Amino acid sequence: MMFIVLLRIFVAKVVLIFMIALSKVLQKIAPEAFNILPSKIAKGDYCRLDLSIYNTDLNFEMLQSSNLLENYIWSFMKFKKAQVAYGGYLEPRGIYQRSIHFNQQNPDTERNIHLGMDLWIEAETPIVTPLDAEVHSFQNNLNYGDYGPTIILKHEAEGIIFYTLYGHLSLSSISSLGVGQCFKKGTQIATLGDATVNGDYPPHLHFQIIKEIGEYKGDYPGVSSKNDLAYFAQNCPDPNLLLNIF
């Protein structure tokens, strides 16, 4: 029993060391990375959006309707004179309670803490890879409230392998893609989908960094429960380390 406890402690320390190393690498390469949205969009065109359970402007009806939520987000962006709204990393949200996919019946296992960064912008917006990449996997995740069409890219920098996930894409984004296909940084890899294909959300990109992907292919948890957050917060560092939006 003691051996198992010590082994778990050792594994946790190793994972933490890897995460710290990855975070440092992301910060180092960020100045050379491309914007994943069209280059004409400047940092001044972004605004911070709060979709957490603490935002009292979000009512039950908005969280149940992609149309109402889209109206709220676009109105907020118009008020802020922004082209893109961003946010969501480690943000507890109420929107996932509309789908059984997130285990909302059990408070201990309910997945409601967002693990990526969302970039809210119109459907069909081009998405580019910020770094040289190889297609690890892709698929259409069809659960209600899920990613819809999703691409996962594999990267290597400073001797460290990691992955980036792009969720809520258009169907055409994965129609002619191939595992192992390579892209140079700054190359378009996809376009955004709309609510009819992206899990029933207003158009946006879910961008997530993943250190250890395990056996997942074309999918990876983008929302965590409180019980699992310690692991996922380490395995999925803050996307802004690479995107450097704020």
C-alpha positions, 0 to 999 in steps of 0.5 A: 500500500505504501509503495502505491502511495509513493508511486502516485506521489512520484508520478504527480511530481513528474507530471508537474515538472513536465507541465512547468517545462511546457509552460516555459516553452510556450512562453518562449515560443509565443513571440514567434507564434502566429495568431490563430485568427486572421492576421488583420485582427489586432489585439485591440480588437479583442474584448474579455467575455465572462460566461461564468456562473458569476455573471448575473447578466446571463439568465436561464433562458440564454444558457438554454438557447444558442440564439439568445446567447449569440445575441448577448455575445454579439451585443456585448462585442458591439458595445465593446467595439470588438471583433472577437470576444475571448475568455473561459480558461478554468471558468465555471459555467452554467451552460453545460447543465443543458446536456447530460453529456456533462454529468450534471445530475451528480454534483461530484462528477458534474463537468462545468469548468472550462479547460480551454480558451474560447474565441467568439467570432462569426462562422466561417472565420479562417483558423490557422495553426500558430506553429508547425504542426502534424495532424494527430487526429480529427472527428465530428463529436456529435453529443449535444453540447460537444465540440462538433468537428474537431482537429487535434494537432501535434507540435514539438518545441525545445524537445517537448511534444504537445498538442493543440485542440480546435473545436466547433469547426465547420464540417468542411474542415475535416472533410479532406483532412488526413492523419499525419498531414503537416502544416507550416505555422500560419497555414489555414487548417479550418473554418468555424462552424455554426450552431447547426454543426458545432454542438449548438453554440454561437460560433466560436473556436475552442482552443486548448493546449494538451501535454499528455493526450493518452489514447484520445483521438479527435477528442479530449475533455474540454470541461472538467469536474472539480474532482478532476481539475487538479490533473486537467489544470496541469495537463492543459496549461493556459492557452494565453501562454501561447496566444498572448492575447492579454 
